[in-house]
Amino acid sequence: MSNTFATRATLNVNGQDYAFHSLPALGERFDLKHLPWSMKILLENLLRHEDGVSVLPAHIEAVAKWNPKALPDTEIAFMPGRVILQDFTGVPCVVDLAAMRDAVVKLGGRPEQINPQIPSELVIDHSVQVDAFARPDALEINGRIEFERNAERYGFLRWGQKAFADFKVVPPNTGIVHQVNLEYLARVVMTRRIDGELWAFPDTLFGTDSHTTMVNGIGVLGWGVGGIEAEAAMLGQPSSMLIPQVVGFQLTGRLPEGATATDLVLTVTQMLRQHGVVGKFVEFYGDGLQHLPLADRATIGNMSPEYGATCAIFPIDAESLNYLRLSGRSEAQIALVEAYAKAQGLWHAPDSPHAQYSSMLALDMATVRPSLAGPKRPQDRVLLPEMPDNSRAAIAVLTSARDKRSEEVADFIAEGGGAAVGNEQHGKGQADIAIDGKHMRIKDGAVVIAAITSCTNTSNPAVMVAAGLLARNAAARGLTRKPWVKTSLAPGSRVVTDYLQKAGLLDELEKIGFYTVGYGCTTCIGNSGPLPVEVSAGIAAGDLCVASVLSGNRNFEGRIHAEVKMNYLASPPLVVAYALVGSTTVDLTSEPLGNDRDGNPVYLKDVWPASAEIHSTIAATIGPDMFKSNYADVFKGDARWNGIASPDGQLYAWSGDSTYIKNPPYFDGMTMAVGSIDDIAGARVLGYFGDSITTDHISPAGSIKKDSPAGRYLMARGVAPQDFNSYGSRRGNDDVMVRGTFANIRIKNRFFGGEEGGNTLYFGAQPPEKLAIFDAAMKYKADGTPLLVIAGKEYGTGSSRDWAAKGTLLLGVKAVIAESFERIHRSNLVGMGVLPLQFKDGQTATSLGLSGTETYAVSGLADGSTKTATVTATRIDGTRIVFEVDVLLLTPKEVEYARHGGLLQYVLRQLAARPASV
């Protein structure tokens, strides 16, 4: 590597020498005092990877001279120090790597050329589902079912662990990926021996989950990427990015009595989403940091996808060291972190001057009030007293057509005619059910799921202990969950179970129905499992609009449960409170949770624990030994894991009978010849969508319906409906996944007005034929017709699901035209060779008069050398609508990816072209 700016230096820590690139040495040439911490980390990354090809002196100088007010326009190459995966996104990553091994051999290379070049770790946390709940053996039952459902996937991952170098797997039943990352895997400062020298450098990472940013709370720079980009990084390919803007967020004061870290993060999320931080870094500073425990910082960092930021980083300071020591890291590692951070100007003290920022916000934490967010977006904060009105307003909208036949939603606006199909619902908003022989009535607004779930909150001892104390106080007054509420406790790691048990709070949570159901994401990602049959029957009979309350980070439509239309994010203690009261229409600030054994009303304020008790409980129960014992053999796994059969060999032995693992078609017929970015002609619109289409809407997720294209495919392969498992578990099989793309039950194709469901119109028939999106796409493919998707604002919001892009490609979509894109999904589309095109400011599909029924052409792409293209939409009568769009290939490297047909094809050709001896 080059050393143009002579920054190579040596740091001695406790007698050990470490080579490093000194930022103070570079500061002798450039004024770096104004740089945010995140920009300094990027700068060090460039110094360390300067090679005269991907990283040039001009790139280093551009970051050193960063102008906070300048719009991003300079490309740099960032190379993370490690990659972290979860199993839903990790399985397709390993599938792709296995397929690349086959492909590189066909191109004349060797299997070993496809191997992780940086530490890559996968945590299995997404597969466990809440089948059993509110019973002592729930954990055992759910664990057994998990292994039965996923044995083939787990066997494949065990093959990958053996076949690939520098690839480790954390087995099931350990914890949630981001909590395991925070508690154990995060290094803060990494070391690596290069050419015989031991180097020290900042811990940086890519994660195949958008909430990778949780680790930002400890000063680690990392963010979520799609699986395609992560695979490229694993193979040593730097990621092309524009030098970002950085938003400074000043925190002052401290949280008041009764407010939690969840309330704080929901406030921050709302503020930053309103401010506009998509594609930007966010950095927290201010006097308030000294009152903000590491777990609270991690909670805020975790939610950065919800406010749209690339990352949301906190500095390395004394609290970071306290947490490293608490979580059982070695004293040698802690000493290195402190010495390196101080040597590089990355250390924060209360009197440290803040950097210059592109824009700034401020929050006095003393003003934070108890809140929830919902009913369908995490940025829609609701103050606790306003919950009844919010819930009733949502119910009114969601049930507006229930007691009368809905009129036709909209006349089909194509010249060929046709009519939109409306939803016909006839319910009364209440239903009588019997559970365990007891009769009861449930109504609109009933809470049917109350889940303590998600890395966002289960990583935070303060809110978990608060939930336990509230449960204890409620149980002592004779309160318990309402019978129709499905309760679950899914700790983010086994450390949480240990400290709750030591504090005597695990038993208290169980008394009101919160038994441990598994160590994984569970309800937060939609693995909430089936509702009790009596409750499901009641919902159907009354056509009820019911709710979930969860301590999660996502509450998008259709995500949590197919039968639940309202989903609210809340702190763990509020989750417990709503389980007790059983309805979102009750005002917890003025109405009782229930009556005690003597018939006296019990209010939330009566059972809410004091902050002093929460903190004293934490101090008395949590220590380093808990972390050390739980992570001593973290990669080993239990008997079930080690008993799973897995093949050997450098090449995977694909089975044509598998419905879980399949060699994907991305490299079929691939040669060393590079393609071009060509104009599109004769295209039809597959999906015509509105605003806020999330990756939950696009990517296959949740349960597989028997009458869906994926369900029909599985049944044709001999899979019974009870063995369908989830889409997430079948991400390693493209035949299943492409059939589930755009199949979300809540997605609304504007061809049908307000009707929900994954259908479209096939214009190859007259009159146009209504079909499932997959079925229409296959007809278009047979016709040789290219496809487009048209959408509104924030297209691709949500999880970093690469299948939202992979499925789009495999359906035959050549380009997506939207008003705006969320960062990760736009990158994923480029990585799969799908063009992201953006309407010019002020223009929308509606303002241009587009109906989606036209025939489309995209011209002027000029092999990627232009930033603007022309779209021509031709109606049946021959009239045309012509408009310009921005071509969102943001860097020269992205243009190269598009020419190659995708990022993986680009990397594969690069590797195959290397000499055989390399």
Order of alpha helices (4+ residues) and beta strands (2+ residues): beta-beta-alpha-alpha-alpha-beta-beta-alpha-beta-alpha-beta-alpha-beta-beta-beta-beta-alpha-beta-beta-alpha-beta-alpha-alpha-beta-alpha-alpha-beta-beta-beta-alpha-beta-beta-beta-alpha-alpha-beta-alpha-alpha-alpha-beta-beta-alpha-beta-beta-alpha-alpha-alpha-alpha-beta-alpha-alpha-alpha-beta-beta-alpha-beta-alpha-beta-alpha-beta-beta-beta-beta-alpha-alpha
